[in-house]
Amino acid sequence: MSNKVKVWDLPTRLFHWVLLAMFAGMWASAENGQLQIHTKLGVAMLVLVVFRLLWGVVGSQSARFSDFFKPCQVKAYLRGEVTENQQPGHNPLGGLMVVALLGALLVQLGLGLFAADVDSYTFDGPLAKLIDSGLAEQVTEWHEIWFNVLLGLVGVHVLAIVAYRKLKNVNLVPPMITGSKTLAGEVKPLRFAPGWLALVVLVLAAVLVVGGLSLV
């Protein structure tokens, strides 16, 4: 017997799709030399990533790192010993990808804060003034190089979604839109945090990021 199970809360789903839109916007703005837009989007994305890190601690069960970041279970999952009913949110392998992507994003955003416009010197990252211009130029190169690493991780993420669809006949995209999965057998209900807590966490993330940058 199949059951429709709520797996993803609204804050987690919104984070996923808004992050995707921001990523595309930052890529386009960088390619077109729109550095002011690029920087503003970068600060907004940093707020979003900090929100996700906080939500991974205090948010809904399936959003918490303690629920899905289980590297020691990866081998068991690959052997088929960890079922989707036991881990209806991110499986152990998917959990590694989430942490890797968030970590890579933090590195990219952190480098962007100290990067400098080495072509026209008309617009720099919010924290570029704190370091030597030569170092800022080097950081800009690292920022550009690391973007390729980030793109590689995104590519692996997309390939994993395609592989699940082709090999396991599991479409991971609709649940991230609707929040629900259809699973065979009984699944223990997940615990979900209230919506107001997500708003509080988002405001806190904005205060930490925007407030912190304004103090510099």
N, C-alpha and C positions, 0 to 999 in steps of 0.2 A: 504494500500500500504506500502511495506517495503522499507526502505532506508538504504544503507550502510553508516555508519557515522564514521569518524575518531574520536577516543576517546583518545588514548594514544600516546604520542610522543615517539620518539626513545630513548631519554635519560631516560625516566621513565621505558621503557621496558628493556633497557640494565641494569639499576640499579637492577631491580627485578631479572633477571636471573643470573647476575654476583654475586649478594648478595647470592643467593641460592647456587651457586658453591663454593663461599668462605666459607659459613656456613658448607657445607659438608666437605670441605678441612680442616677447623679448627677442626671439630669434629674428623676426621680421624687422624690428626696430634697429637691431644691431647691423643687419645686412644693408639697411637703407641709411645708415649713419645718423639715425634719430636718437642721439645719445641721451638727451633729456628725458624722452619717453622711456628709453631703455632703463635708465637709472631709477625712475619713479616706479616702473613695473618691478624692478629688482627689489626695491624696498618693500613694495606690496607683497611680493612673493616671499620675502623673508618673514614678514608678519604671518603669512599663511603657513609657512613651514614651522615656525615657532609654535603656532597654534596646534599644528598636528603633533608636535613633540609633547606638548602639554596634554593634549587630548589622548595621547597614547598612554598617559599615566592616570588621568582622572575620568576619562570618557567611558563610553559603552564597552562592554566586555570584548566584543570582536575588534574594537579599535585599539585595545590596550596591547602594548608590547609584550606584557607578561602572558597574554593569551596566545600570541602567534610567533613570537621570536623564540624559537626552540631549535637551535642548531643541532643539539644532540639527538633530535628526532628525525633529522633529514634522511639518514640511512634507513630507518624503520619505515618512513613514508615511501621511499623509493622501492622498498620491498613489499609495499602494499599492506603494511601492518598498522598504518594510521589511516582510518577511513574519513570520508567527508562528513559523515554523521558525527564522528568524534571531534572533528575540527572543521565546522561548517564555515568559518571565516577564512582567513588566510591559512593555507596549509604550511608546514614547516619550511618547504622550499620557497613558497611565495613570501613567507615572512622574511626570509633572508633578502629577497629582492627588494621588498619595501624598505628595509633598513639600509640596504646599499644605495637605493635611489635617494632616500632622505639625506644620507651622509654625503653623497656626491653633490646634491643640491646645496647643502650647507657650505661645502668647500667652494663651489662655484660662486655662490652669493657672497661669501666672505672675501674671496679674491676681488670680486667686483666692487666691493666697498672701498678698496685701496687702489683700484685701477685708475689710470690717467689717460686722457685723450692725447695720445702721443702724436697725432697728425696735426690737429689745429690748436691744441692746448686751450680750447674754449670751454670744455666741460669735463670735470673729473668726478670720480666716485666720492661719496660723502666723507670718507676718511683718508682720501689721498693726500691731503695737506699734512697729515701726521707723519708721513715718511718722506725720505729723500726722493727727489724727482727721478733719479736713476733707478731706484728700487721700485718706484711706482710704475715705471716703464716695464721693468722686468715682471712685475705682478700682472700687468696687462697681458704680457705674452703667456704667462701661466694661465690666466683667465681664458684666453683663446684656446690654448692647448687642452685644458681640462674640459672645455665644452665638448670636445670630441669624445672624451671618456664618458661624459654624461650621455651623449648621443648613443654611444655603444650600449650603455645600460638600458636606455629606452628601447633600443632595437631588440635586445634580449627579452625585455618585458613584453613587447609586441609579439615576438616569435613564440614566447611561452603561451600567450593567449591563443594564437593560431594553432599551436600544437595541441592544446587541450581540446580545441574545437574539432580538429581532424582525427586525433588519436583516441580521445576519450569521449568524443561527442558531447562535450560540456562547453557551453557558451558562457564565458565569465563576464561578458559585457552587460547583458540585461539585469543581472542582480545588482550591479553598480548603478543602475538607473532606477530600478523599482525598489531595491532594498531587500528583495526576497529571492529565495532559491526553492526549487522543488526537489526534495530529497526523498529517497525511498527509505521506509522504516521510521522508527521513532527517533526524534532528536530532542535533547534536553533544551528547553527554552533559554535563550541568551538574556543577559541583563543589559538594559539600556539606560543610559543617563538622560536626564531631562533636558529639553531644548534650551531652557534658560541658562543651564550650566555652560553650554557651548558658547552662548553669547558672552558670558562672563569671561570665559577663557580667551575668546577672540579679542575682547577689549584689553585684557591683560597682555596678550601678545603684542597688540598695537602699542600699548604704553611702553612695554619693554624695548621694542625696536625703535619706534619713532621718538619716544622720549629719550632713549639712550643716545641716538644719533644727534638729537638737538642739543645735548649737553656738551658735545665735542666742539 
